[in-house]
């Protein structure tokens, strides 16, 4: 296979995607404004480029893995100036529908197609190819990209017209927030019941009460491991804000989501912005009076 795929943004998610595409036999042309990300991608077999124009020349399918609306605006504005009319851009971020539609219209004016294809999965899952792609946009164009999607993901779900991909991501991230907070609450409940946290993880992860988030982040919580970051609280807060505003715009009540989001928002003032979202467990532990260094209390330890 010699088909070249481009990727703009080689961070936690984009870097993993590019590495898996290389392993799947694709030639990958990548660019990032961060020199460290460039060097890491080069070590992983990516043909690193010096800018967007070089990526545009090298590939006709290009993935955008960008952190915020400003980056999407800047990148798509440049692509509209330098990109070929046959180029397909694939936007994978969790951004507002309005930001994505503005990018689509900007590129369409230059004859370039944009697909809305957000990804479901953590950075750790991205490294193992355990991602689901919520594809949306022109179905014929999406089908052209399926071999590329299969190179870095385990499943690809077509969601319909442009924008339905990110709408589906809002639904999925709603559940991630609820399940992540529920996992932390369950772990703390177990600890306050004098159950070993690793035993809680082992038993519940095999029970009917488990969830994908319990299986992914429960172990981090059991180990008090907030530094094995697959998604930071800061990044996830951005997603929470997008979902909150979207639900308000369409008049959809999300009371459980609103409650589940509170620990993530509290993490911003607790110095946990760059820690993994599993660290919301620490906030609930503190509220429950649990000190991991001295738990369980002496009175409750087996003699």
VENBELNOR-V700813 format. One record per residue. N is the residue number from 1. SS is DSSP state (2 for helix, 1 for strand, 0 for the rest). NEAR is the number of other C-alpha atoms within 10 Angstrom. Layout:
n:N ss:SS near:NEAR
n:N ss:SS near:NEAR
//
This chain:
n:1 ss:0 near:7
n:2 ss:0 near:8
n:3 ss:0 near:12
n:4 ss:1 near:21
n:5 ss:1 near:23
n:6 ss:1 near:31
n:7 ss:1 near:29
n:8 ss:1 near:26
n:9 ss:0 near:23
n:10 ss:0 near:28
n:11 ss:0 near:22
n:12 ss:2 near:18
n:13 ss:2 near:23
n:14 ss:2 near:25
n:15 ss:2 near:26
n:16 ss:2 near:21
n:17 ss:2 near:27
n:18 ss:2 near:33
n:19 ss:2 near:26
n:20 ss:2 near:23
n:21 ss:2 near:24
n:22 ss:2 near:20
n:23 ss:2 near:14
n:24 ss:0 near:15
n:25 ss:0 near:14
n:26 ss:0 near:20
n:27 ss:1 near:21
n:28 ss:1 near:27
n:29 ss:1 near:26
n:30 ss:1 near:32
n:31 ss:1 near:25
n:32 ss:0 near:24
n:33 ss:0 near:13
n:34 ss:0 near:11
n:35 ss:2 near:10
n:36 ss:2 near:12
n:37 ss:2 near:20
n:38 ss:2 near:23
n:39 ss:2 near:14
n:40 ss:2 near:16
n:41 ss:2 near:25
n:42 ss:2 near:16
n:43 ss:2 near:12
n:44 ss:0 near:16
n:45 ss:0 near:17
n:46 ss:0 near:25
n:47 ss:1 near:20
n:48 ss:1 near:23
n:49 ss:0 near:19
n:50 ss:0 near:12
n:51 ss:0 near:13
n:52 ss:2 near:21
n:53 ss:2 near:15
n:54 ss:2 near:17
n:55 ss:2 near:26
n:56 ss:2 near:25
n:57 ss:2 near:14
n:58 ss:2 near:19
n:59 ss:0 near:22
n:60 ss:0 near:18
n:61 ss:1 near:21
n:62 ss:1 near:24
n:63 ss:1 near:25
n:64 ss:1 near:22
n:65 ss:0 near:26
n:66 ss:0 near:23
n:67 ss:0 near:15
n:68 ss:0 near:15
n:69 ss:2 near:17
n:70 ss:2 near:10
n:71 ss:2 near:14
n:72 ss:2 near:21
n:73 ss:2 near:16
n:74 ss:2 near:11
n:75 ss:2 near:16
n:76 ss:2 near:23
n:77 ss:2 near:16
n:78 ss:2 near:14
n:79 ss:2 near:21
n:80 ss:2 near:18
n:81 ss:2 near:11
n:82 ss:2 near:15
n:83 ss:0 near:25
n:84 ss:0 near:16
n:85 ss:0 near:14
n:86 ss:0 near:11
n:87 ss:0 near:19
n:88 ss:1 near:25
n:89 ss:1 near:26
n:90 ss:1 near:24
n:91 ss:1 near:27
n:92 ss:0 near:24
n:93 ss:0 near:22
n:94 ss:0 near:30
n:95 ss:0 near:23
n:96 ss:0 near:20
n:97 ss:2 near:18
n:98 ss:2 near:11
n:99 ss:2 near:14
n:100 ss:2 near:24
n:101 ss:2 near:16
n:102 ss:2 near:14
n:103 ss:2 near:21
n:104 ss:2 near:20
n:105 ss:2 near:14
n:106 ss:2 near:19
n:107 ss:2 near:24
n:108 ss:2 near:14
n:109 ss:0 near:10
n:110 ss:0 near:16
n:111 ss:0 near:16
n:112 ss:0 near:20
n:113 ss:1 near:21
n:114 ss:1 near:29
n:115 ss:1 near:26
n:116 ss:1 near:31
n:117 ss:0 near:33
n:118 ss:1 near:26
n:119 ss:1 near:23
n:120 ss:1 near:22
n:121 ss:0 near:20
n:122 ss:0 near:16
n:123 ss:2 near:21
n:124 ss:2 near:18
n:125 ss:2 near:17
n:126 ss:2 near:26
n:127 ss:2 near:21
n:128 ss:0 near:15
n:129 ss:0 near:21
n:130 ss:0 near:16
n:131 ss:0 near:23
n:132 ss:1 near:21
n:133 ss:1 near:25
n:134 ss:1 near:23
n:135 ss:1 near:32
n:136 ss:0 near:26
n:137 ss:0 near:21
n:138 ss:0 near:15
n:139 ss:2 near:16
n:140 ss:2 near:8
n:141 ss:2 near:14
n:142 ss:2 near:20
n:143 ss:2 near:13
n:144 ss:2 near:12
n:145 ss:2 near:18
n:146 ss:2 near:14
n:147 ss:2 near:11
n:148 ss:2 near:19
n:149 ss:2 near:22
n:150 ss:2 near:18
n:151 ss:0 near:19
n:152 ss:0 near:25
n:153 ss:0 near:23
n:154 ss:0 near:14
n:155 ss:1 near:15
n:156 ss:1 near:16
n:157 ss:1 near:12
n:158 ss:1 near:16
n:159 ss:0 near:20
n:160 ss:0 near:15
n:161 ss:0 near:14
n:162 ss:0 near:21
n:163 ss:0 near:22
n:164 ss:2 near:20
n:165 ss:2 near:27
n:166 ss:2 near:26
n:167 ss:2 near:20
n:168 ss:2 near:18
n:169 ss:2 near:23
n:170 ss:2 near:23
n:171 ss:2 near:11
n:172 ss:2 near:13
n:173 ss:2 near:19
n:174 ss:2 near:21
n:175 ss:2 near:16
n:176 ss:2 near:20
n:177 ss:2 near:26
n:178 ss:2 near:17
n:179 ss:2 near:20
n:180 ss:2 near:26
n:181 ss:2 near:27
n:182 ss:2 near:17
n:183 ss:2 near:27
n:184 ss:2 near:25
n:185 ss:2 near:18
n:186 ss:2 near:20
n:187 ss:2 near:27
n:188 ss:2 near:27
n:189 ss:2 near:17
n:190 ss:2 near:17
n:191 ss:2 near:22
n:192 ss:2 near:17
n:193 ss:0 near:11
n:194 ss:0 near:14
n:195 ss:0 near:14
n:196 ss:0 near:16
n:197 ss:2 near:22
n:198 ss:2 near:18
n:199 ss:2 near:13
n:200 ss:2 near:19
n:201 ss:2 near:24
n:202 ss:2 near:15
n:203 ss:2 near:12
n:204 ss:2 near:19
n:205 ss:0 near:19
n:206 ss:0 near:11
n:207 ss:0 near:10
n:208 ss:0 near:7
n:209 ss:0 near:9
n:210 ss:0 near:16
n:211 ss:0 near:19
n:212 ss:2 near:13
n:213 ss:2 near:20
n:214 ss:2 near:25
n:215 ss:2 near:16
n:216 ss:2 near:17
n:217 ss:2 near:25
n:218 ss:2 near:28
n:219 ss:2 near:20
n:220 ss:2 near:22
n:221 ss:2 near:24
n:222 ss:2 near:21
n:223 ss:0 near:12
n:224 ss:0 near:15
n:225 ss:0 near:16
n:226 ss:0 near:21
n:227 ss:0 near:15
n:228 ss:0 near:12
n:229 ss:0 near:19
n:230 ss:0 near:21
n:231 ss:0 near:19
n:232 ss:1 near:20
n:233 ss:2 near:26
n:234 ss:2 near:19
n:235 ss:2 near:17
n:236 ss:2 near:20
n:237 ss:2 near:20
n:238 ss:2 near:16
n:239 ss:2 near:20
n:240 ss:2 near:24
n:241 ss:2 near:15
n:242 ss:2 near:16
n:243 ss:2 near:23
n:244 ss:2 near:19
n:245 ss:2 near:12
n:246 ss:2 near:16
n:247 ss:2 near:14
n:248 ss:2 near:11
n:249 ss:2 near:9
n:250 ss:0 near:8
n:251 ss:0 near:9
n:252 ss:0 near:10
n:253 ss:0 near:11
n:254 ss:0 near:13
n:255 ss:2 near:9
n:256 ss:2 near:12
n:257 ss:2 near:20
n:258 ss:2 near:14
n:259 ss:2 near:12
n:260 ss:2 near:20
n:261 ss:2 near:22
n:262 ss:2 near:15
n:263 ss:2 near:20
n:264 ss:2 near:27
n:265 ss:2 near:20
n:266 ss:2 near:15
n:267 ss:2 near:21
n:268 ss:0 near:14
n:269 ss:0 near:9
n:270 ss:0 near:10
n:271 ss:0 near:10
n:272 ss:0 near:22
n:273 ss:0 near:20
n:274 ss:0 near:17
n:275 ss:0 near:21
n:276 ss:1 near:22
n:277 ss:2 near:29
n:278 ss:2 near:31
n:279 ss:2 near:29
n:280 ss:2 near:26
n:281 ss:2 near:28
n:282 ss:2 near:22
n:283 ss:2 near:20
n:284 ss:2 near:19
n:285 ss:2 near:20
n:286 ss:2 near:12
n:287 ss:2 near:10
n:288 ss:0 near:14
n:289 ss:0 near:12
n:290 ss:0 near:18
n:291 ss:0 near:12
n:292 ss:2 near:14
n:293 ss:2 near:7
n:294 ss:2 near:8
n:295 ss:0 near:15
n:296 ss:0 near:18
n:297 ss:0 near:12
n:298 ss:2 near:9
n:299 ss:2 near:7
n:300 ss:2 near:10
n:301 ss:0 near:9
n:302 ss:0 near:6
n:303 ss:0 near:5
//
